[in-house]
């Protein structure tokens, strides 16, 4: 059964892919240096979110359902 933690992990991975794809697409069309910096920060922010969701310990209630790791 899919739990909330897994859904959040998949959504954060989706955010990384989408932000990277959009940044690359608009960089190809031509962006100023300021726009490029903003796109890089957006991609790094989504990567930070994805890493945080995977590294942060799950609540005790969710851990009990999944079993020991």
N, C-alpha and C positions, 0 to 999 in steps of 0.2 A: 504494500500500500504506500502511496506517495504521501509524504508528510510536508509540513510547511517549510522545513529547512531545505529539503530537496528542491522545492519549487523556487525558493529564493536563490539557491545556487544556480539553477538553470536560468532564471531571469537575469541574474547578474552577468552570467556568461553571454547571454543575448545582448545585454547592454554594451559589453566590451566589443562584440562583433559589430553591432550597429554603429557605435560611435567611431570605431576605427574605419569602417567602410564609408561613412559619411565624411569623415575628415579626409580620407584619401580621395574620394570623389571630388570634393570641393577644392582640394589642393591641386588636383589635376586641371580643374577649370581655371585656376588662378586665384590665389589668395594673397593678401598683404601679409607682412610679417606679424602684425598684431593679430590678424585672424588665424594665422598658423599657430601662434602661441596659444590662443584660446582653444583651438582644436586639440593641441597637444595636452593642455590641461584637462580638457574634457575626457580624453582617452585615458590619461593617467588617473583621473578621478574614478572612472568606471572600473579600471583595473584594481585600484585600491579598494573599492567596494567589494569586488569579487573575492579578493584575497582575504579581506576582513570577514566576510561571511563564511569562508571555508576554515579560517584559522580560529575564529571565535568559538569557545566551547558551547555546545548545545545545552539548553536548559535541562534540568534533571528529569523532568517529565518526558521530554522527547528522547532522552538517552535511555530511559527505562523501556520504551516501546521498541527501540532499535536493538537493544541488547548490548552486551559488552563489545568493545572494539578490539 
